[in-house]
Amino acid sequence: MRNTFIYLIVISSLLMAGCSKKQSAYGILDEIEKYTDHEPYRALQMLDSLRRDTVTLDSAQQRLYDLLYMEAMHNVGVPLKDDTLLERCIDFFKQTDDKNRQARAMLHQGMNIYSQGRYIEGLTMIKQVEKMAECLKDPALSFTLNAVLGDINDNASNIPLTLRYYHRALEAAQQTDDVDWQVRMINNLATTFDKTQQIDSLQYYVDLSRKLRVQTKGNIKATSLVNEASLMRHQKRMKEALELLASAREYADLDKGKLLQADILAQQGKTQEAHDLWYELLYSPNPETRIHCYENLINYYQKEGFHERVADLSKRLNRYYQEAYVESPSADIIALQTQLEQQQKERRQYRLTILLLSCISFLLLCILIGVGYYRRRINRLNVHIDALNQKYLTWQMAEGLLSSDTVNRLHHMAAKGKEAENADWKELHALIQQQSPEFLARLNASTSLSPLETNVCLLIRLRFTPSEIALLTGSSPQRVTNMRTSLLLKIFGEKGGARDFDSRLRGM
């Protein structure tokens, strides 16, 4: 029994350890993801440590591991030739609908393809990411994307697009509050304006960089100091420029700084020192720097009379021109971007047209609904107005009856206690027939009414009092009251008092 208990404890411990390792893998990968952009060497060390710990990764963890590894390698400047890892990442993140990581994988895949010399294919994929980034609204992704596109256009000497993408990258960096990213893009903009001899713009970005570079180090700080040194040179402040270049070398030894120092030394007549720096830069990865150094060395040796060296350097320069520029993709890159941007512009115009048409259709629908609603409302108002007009005409007719000579004469006869004669009743019937024929027709439809009852109904309609009715008909007031009660049942089929009959009769 005791052995069984110990066995269960061991099994439980192993299971818990396995789960904790799996859980720790998620935590480590999340931690590494924070370092790939700013501390890629540290990210690579952590990834290597995770691999050496032989932690079992599930498919999601493995794809994230691959993506972080490729991002870190690119950020240390080592693109890989194998596209398989990123292809698997793209497919996986697409299937899991992780659009942000899918876009990152596609961006680094495009960078990888571009670095292999498949320029059009790589740029096309990067431009696809640009379209995706519009919806993702991720400042970090936007920064990397626009910085890459800025570098591509800078290498293609497409200055307008270079500036556009560097500006976008700077805006994205400002959203992240990352000072290194901000100064890096400010330096790129300053370098571009320096290259195009736009000194005022160079001055502006040098001033921006100067305010922030105290928080930076390494290449970023060195580039800021070199750009300021270039500005000093444009302003003929050579001593200050050389001092800034010396400060820059404390943080990084940049080719641009060496070239600038060589050119300043040459201006000061220190051609031998300049000659050594130019020779050192003949193998710079920057084509413009190499060509500039070749040209300066050729001029130097021509002045010194070393014609063999001039011939050798000229031959090497021509060979480099052929290697670097004959198959240069610059024109194709510019043409492709122009085409893609035109397509994007057309798509935006198409979407705008569809949106405008939708809005117009919606407005037309609202107008039609409004017209229908107000038309029905106007019809109801017209019916109401007609009813009011009819009632108004009825009121006018009633007023005309009540104030007629026949009615007034009957009131005078009642006041004198006289009974109405047959001629008076005939005249009253003729007046009612003329002014309110529908009322008389309703009474005549009741064939059971006697002439006396009909006369009583006419007098009640014309607002005569019961006592006046009794005098004009030669009846007693009680008989008139009884008659009114019985007429309510005869004409309306209702039971009630005399006053109920008067109200019903006057409402006809």
C-alpha positions in Angstrom: 0.0 0.0 0.0 2.8 2.4 0.9 4.6 1.6 -2.4 1.4 2.4 -4.3 1.1 5.7 -2.6 4.7 6.7 -3.4 4.2 5.7 -7.0 1.1 8.0 -7.3 3.1 10.9 -5.8 5.9 10.4 -8.4 3.4 10.2 -11.3 1.6 13.4 -10.1 4.9 15.2 -9.8 6.0 14.3 -13.3 2.7 15.4 -14.7 2.9 18.7 -12.8 6.4 19.3 -14.0 5.3 18.6 -17.6 2.5 21.1 -17.3 4.7 23.7 -15.6 7.2 23.4 -18.5 4.5 23.8 -21.0 3.2 26.8 -19.1 6.7 28.2 -18.8 7.2 28.0 -22.6 4.3 30.3 -23.1 5.6 32.7 -20.6 9.2 32.7 -22.0 8.0 33.2 -25.5 5.8 36.2 -24.4 8.9 37.6 -22.6 11.1 37.1 -25.7 8.6 38.9 -27.9 9.3 42.1 -25.9 13.0 42.0 -26.8 13.2 41.1 -30.5 12.9 44.7 -31.6 15.2 46.5 -29.1 17.4 43.7 -27.7 17.6 41.1 -30.5 20.9 39.5 -29.1 19.2 39.0 -25.8 16.1 37.5 -27.6 18.4 35.1 -29.5 20.1 34.0 -26.3 16.7 33.3 -24.7 15.5 31.4 -27.7 18.6 29.3 -27.7 18.3 28.6 -24.0 14.7 27.5 -24.6 15.7 25.2 -27.3 18.6 23.7 -25.2 16.2 23.1 -22.4 14.3 20.7 -24.7 11.0 22.1 -23.7 8.3 20.4 -25.8 6.5 23.1 -27.9 3.0 22.7 -29.4 2.3 23.9 -32.9 1.3 27.4 -31.8 4.4 27.8 -29.7 6.7 26.4 -32.4 5.4 28.9 -35.0 5.8 31.8 -32.5 9.3 30.6 -31.8 10.1 30.5 -35.5 8.7 34.0 -36.0 10.6 35.5 -33.1 13.8 33.8 -34.2 13.5 35.3 -37.7 12.7 38.8 -36.4 15.7 38.7 -34.0 18.0 37.6 -36.8 16.8 40.4 -39.1 17.2 42.9 -36.3 20.8 41.9 -35.8 21.3 42.3 -39.6 21.5 38.6 -40.5 18.8 37.6 -43.0 18.4 33.9 -43.6 18.1 32.2 -47.0 15.7 29.6 -45.9 12.1 30.7 -46.4 10.5 27.5 -45.0 10.1 28.7 -41.4 8.3 31.9 -42.3 6.1 30.2 -44.9 4.9 27.9 -42.1 4.4 30.8 -39.8 2.4 32.7 -42.4 0.1 29.7 -43.1 -0.4 29.0 -39.4 -1.2 32.5 -38.3 -3.5 32.9 -41.3 -5.4 29.7 -40.3 -5.7 30.9 -36.6 -6.7 34.4 -37.8 -3.8 36.0 -35.9 -3.6 38.9 -38.4 -0.9 40.9 -36.5 1.6 38.0 -36.4 0.7 37.0 -39.9 1.6 40.5 -41.1 4.9 40.4 -39.1 5.7 37.0 -40.7 4.9 38.3 -44.2 7.0 41.4 -43.6 10.1 39.5 -42.6 9.4 37.0 -45.4 9.4 39.9 -47.8 12.6 41.3 -46.3 14.2 37.8 -46.6 13.2 37.5 -50.3 14.4 41.0 -51.0 17.8 40.3 -49.4 18.2 37.3 -51.8 18.0 39.6 -54.8 14.3 38.7 -55.6 13.5 42.4 -55.4 10.1 42.5 -57.1 8.8 39.5 -55.3 10.0 40.7 -51.9 8.7 44.3 -52.4 5.3 42.9 -53.6 4.9 41.0 -50.4 6.0 44.0 -48.3 3.4 46.2 -50.0 0.8 43.6 -49.2 1.7 44.0 -45.5 1.4 47.8 -46.0 -2.2 47.2 -47.0 -2.9 44.9 -44.0 -1.2 47.4 -41.6 -3.8 50.0 -42.5 -6.4 48.0 -40.6 -4.3 46.6 -37.8 -3.3 50.0 -36.4 -0.2 48.6 -34.6 2.5 51.3 -34.2 5.3 48.8 -33.8 4.4 47.0 -37.0 3.9 50.3 -38.8 7.3 51.5 -37.7 9.2 48.5 -38.9 7.2 48.4 -42.2 7.7 52.0 -43.0 11.4 52.0 -42.0 12.0 49.0 -44.3 10.2 50.7 -47.2 12.1 53.9 -46.5 15.4 52.0 -46.7 14.3 50.2 -50.0 13.5 53.5 -51.6 16.6 55.1 -50.2 18.7 52.4 -51.9 16.7 53.0 -55.1 17.4 56.8 -54.9 13.7 57.5 -54.8 13.9 60.5 -52.6 10.1 61.5 -52.4 9.1 58.0 -51.3 12.1 57.7 -49.0 11.0 60.8 -47.1 7.4 59.8 -47.1 8.1 56.4 -45.5 10.6 57.8 -43.0 8.1 60.4 -41.9 5.5 57.7 -41.4 7.9 55.6 -39.5 8.7 58.6 -37.3 5.0 59.1 -36.6 4.7 55.5 -35.6 7.7 55.7 -33.3 6.2 58.8 -31.6 3.1 56.8 -30.9 5.1 54.1 -29.1 7.2 56.7 -27.1 10.3 54.8 -28.1 13.2 57.3 -28.2 15.6 55.0 -30.0 13.1 54.5 -32.9 12.4 58.3 -33.0 16.0 59.3 -33.1 16.8 56.6 -35.7 14.1 57.9 -38.1 15.1 61.5 -37.4 18.7 60.5 -38.3 17.4 58.9 -41.5 15.5 62.0 -42.5 18.5 64.2 -41.7 20.8 61.9 -43.8 18.4 62.1 -46.7 18.2 65.9 -46.6 22.0 66.0 -46.3 22.3 63.8 -49.4 20.0 66.1 -51.3 21.8 69.3 -50.1 18.6 70.6 -48.4 20.5 72.4 -45.6 17.5 74.0 -43.8 15.7 70.7 -43.5 19.0 69.1 -42.3 19.3 71.8 -39.7 15.7 71.1 -38.5 16.2 67.4 -38.0 19.7 67.8 -36.5 18.2 70.1 -33.9 15.4 67.4 -33.2 18.0 64.7 -32.9 20.3 66.7 -30.6 17.4 67.1 -28.0 16.8 63.3 -27.9 20.2 61.7 -28.4 21.2 62.0 -24.8 18.8 59.1 -24.2 20.4 56.9 -26.9 23.7 55.1 -27.5 25.7 53.1 -30.0 25.0 53.6 -33.8 22.0 55.8 -33.2 23.9 58.3 -31.1 26.9 58.1 -33.4 24.7 58.8 -36.5 23.2 61.8 -34.8 26.7 63.2 -34.1 27.9 62.5 -37.7 24.8 64.3 -39.1 25.5 67.3 -36.9 29.1 67.2 -38.1 28.0 67.3 -41.7 25.8 70.3 -40.9 28.9 72.0 -39.3 30.9 71.3 -42.5 28.1 72.9 -44.7 28.4 75.9 -42.3 32.2 76.0 -42.7 32.7 75.2 -39.1 35.4 72.5 -39.7 36.9 72.4 -36.2 33.5 71.7 -34.6 32.8 69.1 -37.2 36.0 67.2 -36.5 35.3 67.4 -32.8 31.8 65.9 -33.3 33.3 63.2 -35.5 35.7 62.3 -32.8 32.8 62.1 -30.3 30.9 59.9 -32.7 33.7 57.4 -32.9 33.4 56.8 -29.2 30.0 55.2 -29.8 30.4 53.6 -33.3 32.8 53.7 -36.2 30.5 54.7 -39.1 31.5 54.8 -42.8 29.7 58.2 -43.2 31.8 59.6 -40.4 35.0 58.3 -41.9 34.1 59.7 -45.3 33.2 63.1 -43.9 36.4 63.2 -41.9 38.4 62.3 -45.1 36.7 65.1 -47.1 37.4 67.7 -44.3 41.0 66.6 -44.1 41.4 66.9 -47.9 39.9 70.4 -47.7 42.5 71.3 -45.1 45.3 70.0 -47.3 45.9 66.8 -45.2 45.6 64.6 -48.3 47.7 61.7 -47.0 45.4 61.2 -44.0 42.4 61.6 -46.3 43.9 59.1 -48.8 44.2 56.4 -46.0 40.5 56.8 -45.1 39.3 56.7 -48.7 41.3 53.5 -49.3 39.7 52.0 -46.2 36.3 52.8 -47.4 36.7 51.2 -50.9 34.9 48.2 -49.5 32.0 50.0 -47.8 28.6 48.3 -48.3 27.3 51.7 -49.4 27.6 52.1 -53.2 27.7 55.9 -53.1 30.5 55.9 -50.5 32.6 53.4 -52.5 32.2 55.4 -55.7 33.0 58.7 -54.0 36.2 57.2 -52.6 37.2 55.7 -56.0 36.8 59.1 -57.6 38.7 60.9 -54.9 41.6 58.4 -55.0 41.7 58.6 -58.9 41.9 62.4 -58.6 44.6 62.1 -55.9 46.8 59.8 -57.9 46.4 61.9 -61.1 47.8 64.9 -59.2 50.6 62.8 -57.8 51.4 61.3 -61.2 50.8 57.7 -60.4 49.2 56.8 -63.7 49.3 53.0 -63.2 47.3 53.3 -60.0 44.9 55.7 -61.8 44.4 53.1 -64.5 43.9 50.3 -62.0 41.4 52.2 -59.9 39.5 53.4 -63.0 39.2 49.8 -64.2 38.0 48.7 -60.8 35.5 51.5 -60.6 34.1 50.6 -64.1 33.8 47.0 -63.0 32.0 48.0 -59.8 29.6 50.2 -61.9 28.8 47.2 -63.9 28.2 45.0 -60.9 26.3 47.5 -58.9 24.3 49.4 -61.4 23.9 47.5 -64.7 21.5 45.1 -63.0 20.3 47.6 -60.5 16.6 47.0 -59.6 16.0 50.7 -58.8 14.0 51.4 -61.9 11.9 48.3 -61.5 11.3 49.1 -57.8 10.2 52.6 -58.6 7.9 51.3 -61.4 6.4 48.6 -59.3 5.6 51.0 -56.4 4.1 53.5 -58.8 1.9 50.7 -60.3 0.9 49.4 -56.8 0.2 52.8 -55.5 -1.9 53.6 -58.6 -3.8 50.3 -58.0 -4.3 51.3 -54.3 -5.5 54.7 -55.4 -8.0 53.2 -57.8 -9.2 50.8 -55.1 -9.7 53.7 -52.7 -11.5 55.7 -55.4 -13.7 52.6 -56.1 -14.5 52.2 -52.4 -15.2 55.9 -52.2 -17.5 55.7 -55.2 -19.4 52.7 -53.7 -19.7 54.5 -50.4 -21.0 57.7 -52.1 -23.5 55.6 -54.2 -24.6 53.9 -51.0 -25.1 57.2 -49.3 -27.0 58.6 -52.3 -29.2 55.5 -52.4 -29.8 55.8 -48.6 -30.7 59.4 -49.0 -33.0 58.7 -51.9 -34.7 56.0 -49.8 -35.1 58.4 -46.9 -36.5 61.0 -49.3 -39.0 58.5 -50.7 -40.0 57.4 -47.3 -40.3 61.0 -46.2 -42.4 61.9 -49.3 -44.7 58.9 -48.7 -45.0 59.7 -45.0 -45.8 63.4 -45.6 -48.1 62.6 -48.5 -50.1 60.3 -46.2 -50.0 62.9 -43.5 -51.2 65.6 -45.9 -54.0 63.3 -47.0 -55.1 62.8 -43.4 -54.9 66.6 -42.9 -57.0 67.1 -46.0 -59.6 64.7 -44.7 -59.6 66.5 -41.4 -59.8 69.9 -43.1 -62.7 68.6 -45.2 -64.5 67.4 -42.1 -63.9 70.8 -40.4 -65.2 72.6 -43.5 -68.2 70.4 -43.5 -68.8 71.0 -39.9 -68.2 74.7 -40.4 -70.8 74.7 -43.3 -73.2 72.8 -41.0 -72.7 75.3 -38.3 -73.3 78.1 -40.8 -76.4 76.3 -42.0 -77.6 75.8 -38.4 -77.0 79.5 -37.7 -78.9 80.4 -40.8 -81.9 78.3 -39.7 -81.9 79.7 -36.2 -81.9 83.2 -37.4 -84.4 82.8 -40.2 -87.6 84.9 -40.4 -89.8 81.8 -40.1 -88.1 80.7 -36.8 -88.1 84.3 -35.4 -91.9 84.6 -36.2 -92.6 81.3 -34.4 -90.7 82.5 -31.3 -92.8 85.7 -31.3 -96.0 83.6 -31.6 -95.0 81.4 -28.7 -94.1 84.5 -26.6 -97.7 85.8 -27.3 -99.2 82.4 -26.5 -100.4 81.8 -30.0 -100.7 78.4 -31.7 -99.0 77.9 -35.1 -101.3 77.5 -38.0 -101.0 75.1 -41.0 -99.4 77.8 -43.2 -96.7 78.3 -40.5 -96.0 74.6 -40.4 -95.8 74.4 -44.2 -93.4 77.3 -44.3 -91.2 75.7 -41.5 -91.2 72.3 -43.4 -90.1 74.1 -46.6 -87.3 75.9 -44.8 -86.0 72.7 -43.3 -86.2 70.9 -46.6 -84.1 73.7 -48.1 -81.5 74.1 -45.4 -81.2 70.5 -43.9 -82.8 68.0 -46.3 -81.0 65.0 -44.8 -82.5 65.7 -41.4 -86.0 65.9 -42.8 -85.4 62.7 -44.8 -84.3 60.9 -41.7 -87.6 61.9 -39.9 -89.7 61.0 -42.9 -88.0 57.5 -43.0 -89.8 56.9 -39.6 -93.3 56.4 -41.2 -94.8 55.9 -37.8 -94.4 59.6 -36.8 -97.5 61.6 -36.7 -97.6 65.2 -38.1 -97.6 66.5 -34.5 -94.6 64.4 -33.6 -92.8 65.6 -36.7 -93.5 69.2 -35.8 -92.2 68.6 -32.3 -89.0 67.2 -33.7 -88.5 70.2 -36.0 -89.0 72.6 -33.1 -86.6 70.7 -30.8 -84.0 70.7 -33.6 -84.4 74.5 -33.9 -83.7 74.9 -30.1 -87.3 75.8 -29.0 -88.0 75.3 -25.3 -90.5 72.7 -24.2 -92.9 75.4 -23.1 -92.7 77.1 -26.5 -93.3 73.8 -28.2 -96.4 73.2 -26.0 -97.9 76.6 -27.0 -97.1 76.3 -30.7 -98.5 72.8 -31.0 -101.5 73.4 -28.7 -100.4 70.8 -26.3 -99.7 70.6 -22.6 -96.1 70.7 -21.4 -96.5 67.2 -19.9 -97.7 65.8 -23.1 -94.7 67.3 -24.9 -92.4 65.7 -22.3 -94.1 62.3 -22.7 -93.9 62.6 -26.5 -90.2 63.3 -26.4 -89.6 60.2 -24.3 -91.6 58.0 -26.6 -89.9 59.5 -29.7 -86.5 58.4 -28.3 -87.6 54.8 -28.6 -89.4 55.3 -31.9 -86.6 57.0 -33.8 -83.4 55.8 -32.1 -84.6 52.6 -30.5 -83.3 53.7 -27.1 -84.8 54.2 -23.7 -84.3 57.3 -21.7 -85.7 60.7 -20.7 -86.9 63.7 -22.7 -83.5 65.4 -22.5 -81.8 62.3 -23.9 -84.0 62.6 -26.9 -83.2 66.3 -27.4 -79.5 65.6 -27.3 -79.7 62.7 -29.8 -82.0 64.6 -32.1 -79.8 67.8 -32.2 -76.7 65.6 -32.8 -78.2 64.2 -36.1 
